[in-house]
Structure formats: structure tokens, C-alpha cells
């Protein structure tokens, strides 16, 4: 009986260590990705979308004021 408990305890500790390593690696990758600069093509696209949105909202303001 104690052999089964020791084996189960050992497996649980190993799994816990594997889980911790996975967590640490995922955090590391996320931090690296989050700190990476935004590619120019995405920045350009965001700027175009903002400009289009501003143009649409200005046109909407003109029609509502009439």
C-alpha cells in the first residue's frame, strides 16, 4: 500500500514540475511576443482604418446637423 502511495506521490510531483515548466515557458513566450514591435503593415492598416472612421463620423455629423 505504501509503495502505491509513494508512486502516486512521485507521479504527482513530476506532473506538478512539468506543469510549472510549461507555465514558465508560456509566460516567457508571451512576454517576448507582447514586447515585440507591431509590424509596419499593421500600423499602416490601423492608421487607414482610423482615418476612414474619422471621415465617416465627420460625414455623419454633417447630416445630423442639417
PDB file with SEQRES, HELIX, SHEET and CRYST1 records, atoms N, CA, C and O in Angstrom:
SEQRES   1 A   66  UNK UNK UNK UNK UNK UNK UNK UNK UNK UNK UNK UNK UNK          
SEQRES   2 A   66  UNK UNK UNK UNK UNK UNK UNK UNK UNK UNK UNK UNK UNK          
SEQRES   3 A   66  UNK UNK UNK UNK UNK UNK UNK UNK UNK UNK UNK UNK UNK          
SEQRES   4 A   66  UNK UNK UNK UNK UNK UNK UNK UNK UNK UNK UNK UNK UNK          
SEQRES   5 A   66  UNK UNK UNK UNK UNK UNK UNK UNK UNK UNK UNK UNK UNK          
SEQRES   6 A   66  UNK                                                          
HELIX    1 AA1 UNK A    2  UNK A   34  1                                  33    
HELIX    2 AA2 UNK A   40  UNK A   65  1                                  26    
CRYST1    1.000    1.000    1.000  90.00  90.00  90.00 P 1           1          
ATOM      1  N   UNK A   1       0.823  -1.195   0.000  1.00  0.00           N  
ATOM      2  CA  UNK A   1       0.000   0.000   0.000  1.00  0.00           C  
ATOM      3  C   UNK A   1       0.864   1.255   0.000  1.00  0.00           C  
ATOM      4  O   UNK A   1       0.576   2.194  -0.742  1.00  0.00           O  
ATOM      5  N   UNK A   2       1.898   1.293   0.800  1.00  0.00           N  
ATOM      6  CA  UNK A   2       2.760   2.468   0.839  1.00  0.00           C  
ATOM      7  C   UNK A   2       3.525   2.625  -0.453  1.00  0.00           C  
ATOM      8  O   UNK A   2       3.851   3.750  -0.833  1.00  0.00           O  
ATOM      9  N   UNK A   3       3.824   1.536  -1.144  1.00  0.00           N  
ATOM     10  CA  UNK A   3       4.501   1.631  -2.442  1.00  0.00           C  
ATOM     11  C   UNK A   3       3.615   2.350  -3.453  1.00  0.00           C  
ATOM     12  O   UNK A   3       4.089   3.184  -4.224  1.00  0.00           O  
ATOM     13  N   UNK A   4       2.328   2.022  -3.444  1.00  0.00           N  
ATOM     14  CA  UNK A   4       1.391   2.691  -4.355  1.00  0.00           C  
ATOM     15  C   UNK A   4       1.297   4.176  -4.015  1.00  0.00           C  
ATOM     16  O   UNK A   4       1.263   5.018  -4.912  1.00  0.00           O  
ATOM     17  N   UNK A   5       1.257   4.494  -2.739  1.00  0.00           N  
ATOM     18  CA  UNK A   5       1.163   5.891  -2.321  1.00  0.00           C  
ATOM     19  C   UNK A   5       2.431   6.642  -2.695  1.00  0.00           C  
ATOM     20  O   UNK A   5       2.358   7.784  -3.148  1.00  0.00           O  
ATOM     21  N   UNK A   6       3.583   6.025  -2.514  1.00  0.00           N  
ATOM     22  CA  UNK A   6       4.839   6.663  -2.880  1.00  0.00           C  
ATOM     23  C   UNK A   6       4.919   6.882  -4.382  1.00  0.00           C  
ATOM     24  O   UNK A   6       5.361   7.936  -4.840  1.00  0.00           O  
ATOM     25  N   UNK A   7       4.487   5.880  -5.150  1.00  0.00           N  
ATOM     26  CA  UNK A   7       4.495   6.007  -6.604  1.00  0.00           C  
ATOM     27  C   UNK A   7       3.543   7.109  -7.049  1.00  0.00           C  
ATOM     28  O   UNK A   7       3.881   7.917  -7.914  1.00  0.00           O  
ATOM     29  N   UNK A   8       2.362   7.140  -6.459  1.00  0.00           N  
ATOM     30  CA  UNK A   8       1.377   8.177  -6.801  1.00  0.00           C  
ATOM     31  C   UNK A   8       1.907   9.557  -6.429  1.00  0.00           C  
ATOM     32  O   UNK A   8       1.758  10.511  -7.193  1.00  0.00           O  
ATOM     33  N   UNK A   9       2.518   9.660  -5.271  1.00  0.00           N  
ATOM     34  CA  UNK A   9       3.078  10.936  -4.826  1.00  0.00           C  
ATOM     35  C   UNK A   9       4.200  11.388  -5.755  1.00  0.00           C  
ATOM     36  O   UNK A   9       4.301  12.572  -6.077  1.00  0.00           O  
ATOM     37  N   UNK A  10       5.035  10.459  -6.184  1.00  0.00           N  
ATOM     38  CA  UNK A  10       6.138  10.780  -7.089  1.00  0.00           C  
ATOM     39  C   UNK A  10       5.596  11.249  -8.446  1.00  0.00           C  
ATOM     40  O   UNK A  10       6.096  12.221  -9.012  1.00  0.00           O  
ATOM     41  N   UNK A  11       4.599  10.574  -8.952  1.00  0.00           N  
ATOM     42  CA  UNK A  11       3.995  10.947 -10.234  1.00  0.00           C  
ATOM     43  C   UNK A  11       3.357  12.335 -10.124  1.00  0.00           C  
ATOM     44  O   UNK A  11       3.482  13.155 -11.034  1.00  0.00           O  
ATOM     45  N   UNK A  12       2.678  12.591  -9.015  1.00  0.00           N  
ATOM     46  CA  UNK A  12       2.035  13.903  -8.813  1.00  0.00           C  
ATOM     47  C   UNK A  12       3.085  15.008  -8.755  1.00  0.00           C  
ATOM     48  O   UNK A  12       2.875  16.083  -9.316  1.00  0.00           O  
ATOM     49  N   UNK A  13       4.201  14.767  -8.092  1.00  0.00           N  
ATOM     50  CA  UNK A  13       5.261  15.767  -8.020  1.00  0.00           C  
ATOM     51  C   UNK A  13       5.872  16.017  -9.394  1.00  0.00           C  
ATOM     52  O   UNK A  13       6.144  17.161  -9.758  1.00  0.00           O  
ATOM     53  N   UNK A  14       6.086  14.950 -10.155  1.00  0.00           N  
ATOM     54  CA  UNK A  14       6.649  15.098 -11.501  1.00  0.00           C  
ATOM     55  C   UNK A  14       5.692  15.872 -12.393  1.00  0.00           C  
ATOM     56  O   UNK A  14       6.115  16.734 -13.164  1.00  0.00           O  
ATOM     57  N   UNK A  15       4.398  15.565 -12.289  1.00  0.00           N  
ATOM     58  CA  UNK A  15       3.409  16.279 -13.088  1.00  0.00           C  
ATOM     59  C   UNK A  15       3.355  17.745 -12.691  1.00  0.00           C  
ATOM     60  O   UNK A  15       3.221  18.624 -13.542  1.00  0.00           O  
ATOM     61  N   UNK A  16       3.458  17.998 -11.409  1.00  0.00           N  
ATOM     62  CA  UNK A  16       3.457  19.374 -10.921  1.00  0.00           C  
ATOM     63  C   UNK A  16       4.660  20.141 -11.474  1.00  0.00           C  
ATOM     64  O   UNK A  16       4.535  21.305 -11.854  1.00  0.00           O  
ATOM     65  N   UNK A  17       5.813  19.496 -11.519  1.00  0.00           N  
ATOM     66  CA  UNK A  17       7.020  20.123 -12.061  1.00  0.00           C  
ATOM     67  C   UNK A  17       6.858  20.383 -13.556  1.00  0.00           C  
ATOM     68  O   UNK A  17       7.257  21.439 -14.046  1.00  0.00           O  
ATOM     69  N   UNK A  18       6.282  19.438 -14.278  1.00  0.00           N  
ATOM     70  CA  UNK A  18       6.044  19.619 -15.711  1.00  0.00           C  
ATOM     71  C   UNK A  18       5.081  20.785 -15.931  1.00  0.00           C  
ATOM     72  O   UNK A  18       5.303  21.617 -16.810  1.00  0.00           O  
ATOM     73  N   UNK A  19       4.023  20.845 -15.141  1.00  0.00           N  
ATOM     74  CA  UNK A  19       3.058  21.952 -15.248  1.00  0.00           C  
ATOM     75  C   UNK A  19       3.741  23.293 -14.998  1.00  0.00           C  
ATOM     76  O   UNK A  19       3.470  24.267 -15.701  1.00  0.00           O  
ATOM     77  N   UNK A  20       4.624  23.350 -14.001  1.00  0.00           N  
ATOM     78  CA  UNK A  20       5.333  24.589 -13.690  1.00  0.00           C  
ATOM     79  C   UNK A  20       6.245  24.996 -14.838  1.00  0.00           C  
ATOM     80  O   UNK A  20       6.328  26.175 -15.183  1.00  0.00           O  
ATOM     81  N   UNK A  21       6.931  24.019 -15.432  1.00  0.00           N  
ATOM     82  CA  UNK A  21       7.808  24.319 -16.562  1.00  0.00           C  
ATOM     83  C   UNK A  21       7.013  24.821 -17.765  1.00  0.00           C  
ATOM     84  O   UNK A  21       7.442  25.744 -18.458  1.00  0.00           O  
ATOM     85  N   UNK A  22       5.862  24.213 -18.008  1.00  0.00           N  
ATOM     86  CA  UNK A  22       5.004  24.661 -19.110  1.00  0.00           C  
ATOM     87  C   UNK A  22       4.535  26.090 -18.851  1.00  0.00           C  
ATOM     88  O   UNK A  22       4.582  26.934 -19.746  1.00  0.00           O  
ATOM     89  N   UNK A  23       4.085  26.360 -17.630  1.00  0.00           N  
ATOM     90  CA  UNK A  23       3.648  27.718 -17.271  1.00  0.00           C  
ATOM     91  C   UNK A  23       4.761  28.734 -17.478  1.00  0.00           C  
ATOM     92  O   UNK A  23       4.543  29.800 -18.052  1.00  0.00           O  
ATOM     93  N   UNK A  24       5.962  28.391 -17.002  1.00  0.00           N  
ATOM     94  CA  UNK A  24       7.103  29.310 -17.135  1.00  0.00           C  
ATOM     95  C   UNK A  24       7.424  29.581 -18.601  1.00  0.00           C  
ATOM     96  O   UNK A  24       7.682  30.722 -18.982  1.00  0.00           O  
ATOM     97  N   UNK A  25       7.409  28.537 -19.419  1.00  0.00           N  
ATOM     98  CA  UNK A  25       7.726  28.704 -20.836  1.00  0.00           C  
ATOM     99  C   UNK A  25       6.649  29.506 -21.567  1.00  0.00           C  
ATOM    100  O   UNK A  25       6.961  30.336 -22.421  1.00  0.00           O  
ATOM    101  N   UNK A  26       5.391  29.258 -21.233  1.00  0.00           N  
ATOM    102  CA  UNK A  26       4.312  30.028 -21.857  1.00  0.00           C  
ATOM    103  C   UNK A  26       4.407  31.508 -21.487  1.00  0.00           C  
ATOM    104  O   UNK A  26       4.203  32.375 -22.337  1.00  0.00           O  
ATOM    105  N   UNK A  27       4.713  31.797 -20.232  1.00  0.00           N  
ATOM    106  CA  UNK A  27       4.869  33.189 -19.804  1.00  0.00           C  
ATOM    107  C   UNK A  27       6.032  33.851 -20.530  1.00  0.00           C  
ATOM    108  O   UNK A  27       5.937  35.009 -20.939  1.00  0.00           O  
ATOM    109  N   UNK A  28       7.129  33.118 -20.690  1.00  0.00           N  
ATOM    110  CA  UNK A  28       8.297  33.649 -21.382  1.00  0.00           C  
ATOM    111  C   UNK A  28       7.975  33.988 -22.835  1.00  0.00           C  
ATOM    112  O   UNK A  28       8.321  35.065 -23.320  1.00  0.00           O  
ATOM    113  N   UNK A  29       7.315  33.069 -23.518  1.00  0.00           N  
ATOM    114  CA  UNK A  29       6.954  33.295 -24.920  1.00  0.00           C  
ATOM    115  C   UNK A  29       5.980  34.457 -25.043  1.00  0.00           C  
ATOM    116  O   UNK A  29       6.124  35.290 -25.937  1.00  0.00           O  
ATOM    117  N   UNK A  30       4.988  34.525 -24.156  1.00  0.00           N  
ATOM    118  CA  UNK A  30       4.019  35.614 -24.203  1.00  0.00           C  
ATOM    119  C   UNK A  30       4.699  36.957 -23.988  1.00  0.00           C  
ATOM    120  O   UNK A  30       4.425  37.923 -24.700  1.00  0.00           O  
ATOM    121  N   UNK A  31       5.593  37.013 -22.995  1.00  0.00           N  
ATOM    122  CA  UNK A  31       6.300  38.271 -22.723  1.00  0.00           C  
ATOM    123  C   UNK A  31       7.132  38.717 -23.922  1.00  0.00           C  
ATOM    124  O   UNK A  31       7.179  39.904 -24.246  1.00  0.00           O  
ATOM    125  N   UNK A  32       7.785  37.765 -24.576  1.00  0.00           N  
ATOM    126  CA  UNK A  32       8.582  38.101 -25.759  1.00  0.00           C  
ATOM    127  C   UNK A  32       7.687  38.608 -26.882  1.00  0.00           C  
ATOM    128  O   UNK A  32       8.015  39.585 -27.555  1.00  0.00           O  
ATOM    129  N   UNK A  33       6.568  37.947 -27.077  1.00  0.00           N  
ATOM    130  CA  UNK A  33       5.648  38.337 -28.144  1.00  0.00           C  
ATOM    131  C   UNK A  33       5.000  39.685 -27.853  1.00  0.00           C  
ATOM    132  O   UNK A  33       4.845  40.514 -28.750  1.00  0.00           O  
ATOM    133  N   UNK A  34       4.626  39.898 -26.605  1.00  0.00           N  
ATOM    134  CA  UNK A  34       3.968  41.148 -26.225  1.00  0.00           C  
ATOM    135  C   UNK A  34       4.908  42.345 -26.330  1.00  0.00           C  
ATOM    136  O   UNK A  34       4.457  43.467 -26.558  1.00  0.00           O  
ATOM    137  N   UNK A  35       6.201  42.115 -26.167  1.00  0.00           N  
ATOM    138  CA  UNK A  35       7.145  43.227 -26.231  1.00  0.00           C  
ATOM    139  C   UNK A  35       7.688  43.453 -27.642  1.00  0.00           C  
ATOM    140  O   UNK A  35       8.448  44.395 -27.870  1.00  0.00           O  
ATOM    141  N   UNK A  36       7.303  42.597 -28.585  1.00  0.00           N  
ATOM    142  CA  UNK A  36       7.755  42.756 -29.971  1.00  0.00           C  
ATOM    143  C   UNK A  36       7.058  43.969 -30.598  1.00  0.00           C  
ATOM    144  O   UNK A  36       5.898  44.244 -30.290  1.00  0.00           O  
ATOM    145  N   UNK A  37       7.752  44.686 -31.466  1.00  0.00           N  
ATOM    146  CA  UNK A  37       7.121  45.841 -32.111  1.00  0.00           C  
ATOM    147  C   UNK A  37       6.019  45.405 -33.087  1.00  0.00           C  
ATOM    148  O   UNK A  37       6.064  44.311 -33.651  1.00  0.00           O  
ATOM    149  N   UNK A  38       5.051  46.271 -33.265  1.00  0.00           N  
ATOM    150  CA  UNK A  38       3.972  45.998 -34.218  1.00  0.00           C  
ATOM    151  C   UNK A  38       4.537  46.192 -35.626  1.00  0.00           C  
ATOM    152  O   UNK A  38       5.171  47.209 -35.905  1.00  0.00           O  
ATOM    153  N   UNK A  39       4.309  45.222 -36.512  1.00  0.00           N  
ATOM    154  CA  UNK A  39       4.818  45.370 -37.882  1.00  0.00           C  
ATOM    155  C   UNK A  39       4.241  46.613 -38.559  1.00  0.00           C  
ATOM    156  O   UNK A  39       3.104  47.007 -38.295  1.00  0.00           O  
ATOM    157  N   UNK A  40       5.037  47.221 -39.430  1.00  0.00           N  
ATOM    158  CA  UNK A  40       4.628  48.444 -40.128  1.00  0.00           C  
ATOM    159  C   UNK A  40       3.315  48.268 -40.880  1.00  0.00           C  
ATOM    160  O   UNK A  40       2.489  49.181 -40.903  1.00  0.00           O  
ATOM    161  N   UNK A  41       3.115  47.117 -41.488  1.00  0.00           N  
ATOM    162  CA  UNK A  41       1.882  46.936 -42.282  1.00  0.00           C  
ATOM    163  C   UNK A  41       0.641  46.991 -41.400  1.00  0.00           C  
ATOM    164  O   UNK A  41      -0.411  47.449 -41.848  1.00  0.00           O  
ATOM    165  N   UNK A  42       0.744  46.529 -40.144  1.00  0.00           N  
ATOM    166  CA  UNK A  42      -0.402  46.621 -39.239  1.00  0.00           C  
ATOM    167  C   UNK A  42      -0.606  48.059 -38.765  1.00  0.00           C  
ATOM    168  O   UNK A  42      -1.739  48.524 -38.649  1.00  0.00           O  
ATOM    169  N   UNK A  43       0.475  48.746 -38.497  1.00  0.00           N  
ATOM    170  CA  UNK A  43       0.364  50.155 -38.112  1.00  0.00           C  
ATOM    171  C   UNK A  43      -0.267  50.968 -39.236  1.00  0.00           C  
ATOM    172  O   UNK A  43      -1.133  51.808 -38.993  1.00  0.00           O  
ATOM    173  N   UNK A  44       0.172  50.713 -40.469  1.00  0.00           N  
ATOM    174  CA  UNK A  44      -0.401  51.410 -41.617  1.00  0.00           C  
ATOM    175  C   UNK A  44      -1.888  51.114 -41.752  1.00  0.00           C  
ATOM    176  O   UNK A  44      -2.684  52.016 -42.012  1.00  0.00           O  
ATOM    177  N   UNK A  45      -2.258  49.863 -41.576  1.00  0.00           N  
ATOM    178  CA  UNK A  45      -3.661  49.484 -41.676  1.00  0.00           C  
ATOM    179  C   UNK A  45      -4.489  50.165 -40.590  1.00  0.00           C  
ATOM    180  O   UNK A  45      -5.582  50.662 -40.862  1.00  0.00           O  
ATOM    181  N   UNK A  46      -3.977  50.189 -39.366  1.00  0.00           N  
ATOM    182  CA  UNK A  46      -4.694  50.866 -38.279  1.00  0.00           C  
ATOM    183  C   UNK A  46      -4.869  52.349 -38.573  1.00  0.00           C  
ATOM    184  O   UNK A  46      -5.934  52.913 -38.322  1.00  0.00           O  
ATOM    185  N   UNK A  47      -3.831  52.981 -39.100  1.00  0.00           N  
ATOM    186  CA  UNK A  47      -3.935  54.399 -39.450  1.00  0.00           C  
ATOM    187  C   UNK A  47      -4.978  54.635 -40.532  1.00  0.00           C  
ATOM    188  O   UNK A  47      -5.737  55.601 -40.461  1.00  0.00           O  
ATOM    189  N   UNK A  48      -5.023  53.763 -41.531  1.00  0.00           N  
ATOM    190  CA  UNK A  48      -6.028  53.890 -42.598  1.00  0.00           C  
ATOM    191  C   UNK A  48      -7.431  53.704 -42.043  1.00  0.00           C  
ATOM    192  O   UNK A  48      -8.349  54.439 -42.408  1.00  0.00           O  
ATOM    193  N   UNK A  49      -7.600  52.723 -41.163  1.00  0.00           N  
ATOM    194  CA  UNK A  49      -8.919  52.486 -40.572  1.00  0.00           C  
ATOM    195  C   UNK A  49      -9.362  53.663 -39.709  1.00  0.00           C  
ATOM    196  O   UNK A  49     -10.531  54.047 -39.732  1.00  0.00           O  
ATOM    197  N   UNK A  50      -8.432  54.232 -38.949  1.00  0.00           N  
ATOM    198  CA  UNK A  50      -8.771  55.406 -38.125  1.00  0.00           C  
ATOM    199  C   UNK A  50      -9.174  56.586 -39.006  1.00  0.00           C  
ATOM    200  O   UNK A  50     -10.139  57.292 -38.713  1.00  0.00           O  
ATOM    201  N   UNK A  51      -8.421  56.790 -40.087  1.00  0.00           N  
ATOM    202  CA  UNK A  51      -8.731  57.899 -40.992  1.00  0.00           C  
ATOM    203  C   UNK A  51     -10.099  57.690 -41.634  1.00  0.00           C  
ATOM    204  O   UNK A  51     -10.877  58.634 -41.769  1.00  0.00           O  
ATOM    205  N   UNK A  52     -10.388  56.455 -42.029  1.00  0.00           N  
ATOM    206  CA  UNK A  52     -11.690  56.165 -42.638  1.00  0.00           C  
ATOM    207  C   UNK A  52     -12.805  56.351 -41.615  1.00  0.00           C  
ATOM    208  O   UNK A  52     -13.876  56.857 -41.950  1.00  0.00           O  
ATOM    209  N   UNK A  53     -12.561  55.948 -40.382  1.00  0.00           N  
ATOM    210  CA  UNK A  53     -13.563  56.100 -39.328  1.00  0.00           C  
ATOM    211  C   UNK A  53     -13.808  57.568 -39.028  1.00  0.00           C  
ATOM    212  O   UNK A  53     -14.953  57.971 -38.825  1.00  0.00           O  
ATOM    213  N   UNK A  54     -12.764  58.366 -38.998  1.00  0.00           N  
ATOM    214  CA  UNK A  54     -12.916  59.799 -38.759  1.00  0.00           C  
ATOM    215  C   UNK A  54     -13.681  60.457 -39.905  1.00  0.00           C  
ATOM    216  O   UNK A  54     -14.512  61.335 -39.670  1.00  0.00           O  
ATOM    217  N   UNK A  55     -13.412  60.047 -41.126  1.00  0.00           N  
ATOM    218  CA  UNK A  55     -14.132  60.579 -42.280  1.00  0.00           C  
ATOM    219  C   UNK A  55     -15.603  60.212 -42.235  1.00  0.00           C  
ATOM    220  O   UNK A  55     -16.456  61.028 -42.587  1.00  0.00           O  
ATOM    221  N   UNK A  56     -15.908  59.014 -41.813  1.00  0.00           N  
ATOM    222  CA  UNK A  56     -17.295  58.565 -41.715  1.00  0.00           C  
ATOM    223  C   UNK A  56     -18.025  59.311 -40.608  1.00  0.00           C  
ATOM    224  O   UNK A  56     -19.177  59.709 -40.779  1.00  0.00           O  
ATOM    225  N   UNK A  57     -17.352  59.503 -39.466  1.00  0.00           N  
ATOM    226  CA  UNK A  57     -18.025  60.190 -38.361  1.00  0.00           C  
ATOM    227  C   UNK A  57     -18.223  61.668 -38.683  1.00  0.00           C  
ATOM    228  O   UNK A  57     -19.205  62.260 -38.234  1.00  0.00           O  
ATOM    229  N   UNK A  58     -17.321  62.278 -39.446  1.00  0.00           N  
ATOM    230  CA  UNK A  58     -17.489  63.683 -39.834  1.00  0.00           C  
ATOM    231  C   UNK A  58     -18.657  63.811 -40.802  1.00  0.00           C  
ATOM    232  O   UNK A  58     -19.435  64.761 -40.709  1.00  0.00           O  
ATOM    233  N   UNK A  59     -18.788  62.881 -41.713  1.00  0.00           N  
ATOM    234  CA  UNK A  59     -19.922  62.928 -42.650  1.00  0.00           C  
ATOM    235  C   UNK A  59     -21.225  62.721 -41.893  1.00  0.00           C  
ATOM    236  O   UNK A  59     -22.235  63.353 -42.203  1.00  0.00           O  
ATOM    237  N   UNK A  60     -21.207  61.846 -40.910  1.00  0.00           N  
ATOM    238  CA  UNK A  60     -22.403  61.600 -40.109  1.00  0.00           C  
ATOM    239  C   UNK A  60     -22.790  62.824 -39.317  1.00  0.00           C  
ATOM    240  O   UNK A  60     -23.976  63.090 -39.127  1.00  0.00           O  
ATOM    241  N   UNK A  61     -21.805  63.579 -38.849  1.00  0.00           N  
ATOM    242  CA  UNK A  61     -22.091  64.815 -38.098  1.00  0.00           C  
ATOM    243  C   UNK A  61     -22.746  65.847 -38.997  1.00  0.00           C  
ATOM    244  O   UNK A  61     -23.650  66.559 -38.561  1.00  0.00           O  
ATOM    245  N   UNK A  62     -22.298  65.943 -40.266  1.00  0.00           N  
ATOM    246  CA  UNK A  62     -22.851  66.916 -41.200  1.00  0.00           C  
ATOM    247  C   UNK A  62     -24.321  66.619 -41.493  1.00  0.00           C  
ATOM    248  O   UNK A  62     -25.132  67.542 -41.571  1.00  0.00           O  
ATOM    249  N   UNK A  63     -24.671  65.348 -41.654  1.00  0.00           N  
ATOM    250  CA  UNK A  63     -26.065  65.005 -41.981  1.00  0.00           C  
ATOM    251  C   UNK A  63     -26.970  65.186 -40.780  1.00  0.00           C  
ATOM    252  O   UNK A  63     -28.143  65.525 -40.940  1.00  0.00           O  
ATOM    253  N   UNK A  64     -26.458  64.969 -39.588  1.00  0.00           N  
ATOM    254  CA  UNK A  64     -27.294  65.115 -38.396  1.00  0.00           C  
ATOM    255  C   UNK A  64     -27.550  66.562 -38.063  1.00  0.00           C  
ATOM    256  O   UNK A  64     -28.576  66.886 -37.465  1.00  0.00           O  
ATOM    257  N   UNK A  65     -26.626  67.456 -38.440  1.00  0.00           N  
ATOM    258  CA  UNK A  65     -26.774  68.870 -38.129  1.00  0.00           C  
ATOM    259  C   UNK A  65     -27.698  69.597 -39.079  1.00  0.00           C  
ATOM    260  O   UNK A  65     -28.066  70.741 -38.813  1.00  0.00           O  
ATOM    261  N   UNK A  66     -28.089  68.967 -40.189  1.00  0.00           N  
ATOM    262  CA  UNK A  66     -28.925  69.654 -41.198  1.00  0.00           C  
ATOM    263  C   UNK A  66     -30.372  69.616 -40.862  1.00  0.00           C  
ATOM    264  O   UNK A  66     -31.193  70.148 -41.610  1.00  0.00           O  
TER     265      UNK A  66                                                      
END                                                                             
